[in-house]
C-alpha cells in the first residue's frame, strides 16, 4: 500500500514518464559523424565544445537533478570525463602545431 505522504510523488511520477525522452536523433547535430545506422561517432573536439554540441547525457542528468533525483555521482563523472576530453583535445592540438613547426623548421 502506498503511504499517503507519497501519493503526490507517485502521481507526478506516473504523469511525467514522457518527460525523459532522449532519442538518438538528438545526436543529429552539426559536426556529428553518422557513418551508419548502428553506431554513433562523436569527435573529441565536438564532445568538448558545449557551444557546438548539446549533450543529451548532460541534459538528462540536469533534468533528473532538477526533478529532485540525486545524480551527483554520474553528473560528477560526466563532468570529469568532459574535462579529461578537453585536456586530451588541447594536447592533440598542441601536438599538431608542434609537428607543423618541426616540419617547416620553425621550432
C-alpha positions in Angstrom: 0.0 0.0 0.0 1.2 3.5 -0.9 1.6 5.8 2.1 -0.5 8.9 1.9 2.5 11.2 2.1 4.0 9.6 -1.1 0.7 9.9 -3.1 1.6 13.2 -4.9 5.1 11.9 -5.7 3.6 8.8 -7.2 1.1 10.8 -9.3 3.9 13.0 -10.5 6.0 10.0 -11.5 3.1 8.4 -13.4 2.2 11.5 -15.3 5.8 12.5 -16.2 7.0 9.4 -17.9 7.3 11.1 -21.3 9.5 13.9 -19.8 12.6 11.7 -20.1 12.7 11.3 -23.9 16.2 11.5 -25.3 16.0 9.7 -28.8 19.1 9.1 -30.9 18.0 11.9 -33.2 19.3 14.4 -30.6 22.8 13.4 -31.9 21.9 14.8 -35.3 23.8 18.0 -34.7 26.4 19.9 -36.6 29.8 18.1 -36.6 28.2 14.7 -35.7 29.7 11.9 -37.8 27.0 9.4 -38.7 28.8 6.6 -40.6 26.0 4.1 -40.3 22.7 3.5 -38.5 24.1 1.2 -35.8 26.9 3.2 -34.3 27.2 6.8 -33.1 30.5 8.5 -33.6 31.3 11.8 -32.0 34.6 13.6 -32.5 36.6 14.6 -29.5 36.5 18.3 -30.4 32.7 18.1 -30.7 32.3 16.5 -27.3 34.4 19.2 -25.7 32.7 22.2 -27.3 29.5 22.9 -25.4 28.7 25.8 -27.7 28.6 23.5 -30.7 27.2 20.3 -29.2 24.3 19.9 -26.8 25.0 16.8 -24.8 21.9 14.6 -24.3 23.7 13.0 -21.3 24.2 16.3 -19.5 20.6 17.4 -20.4 19.2 14.2 -18.9 21.4 14.4 -15.8 20.5 18.1 -15.2 16.8 17.3 -15.7 16.9 14.4 -13.2 18.7 16.6 -10.7 16.2 19.4 -11.1 13.4 16.9 -10.6 14.9 16.0 -7.2 16.9 12.9 -8.0 20.3 12.6 -6.5 22.5 12.1 -9.6 25.6 13.6 -8.1 27.9 10.6 -8.8 27.1 10.3 -12.6 27.0 14.1 -13.0 30.4 14.5 -11.5 31.7 11.5 -13.6 30.3 13.1 -16.8 32.0 16.5 -15.9 35.3 14.7 -15.1 35.1 12.9 -18.5 34.4 16.2 -20.3 37.4 17.8 -18.5 39.6 14.9 -19.5 38.4 15.1 -23.1 39.1 18.9 -23.2 42.7 18.3 -21.9 43.2 15.5 -24.5 41.8 17.7 -27.3 44.1 20.5 -26.3 47.1 18.2 -26.1 46.3 16.9 -29.6 46.0 20.5 -30.9 49.4 21.4 -29.3 51.0 18.2 -30.7 49.7 19.1 -34.2 51.1 22.6 -34.0 54.5 21.3 -32.8 54.6 18.8 -35.6 53.9 21.5 -38.2 56.6 23.7 -36.7 59.1 20.9 -36.8 58.2 20.0 -40.3 58.8 23.6 -41.6 61.8 24.2 -39.3 60.2 26.8 -37.1 60.9 25.3 -33.7 
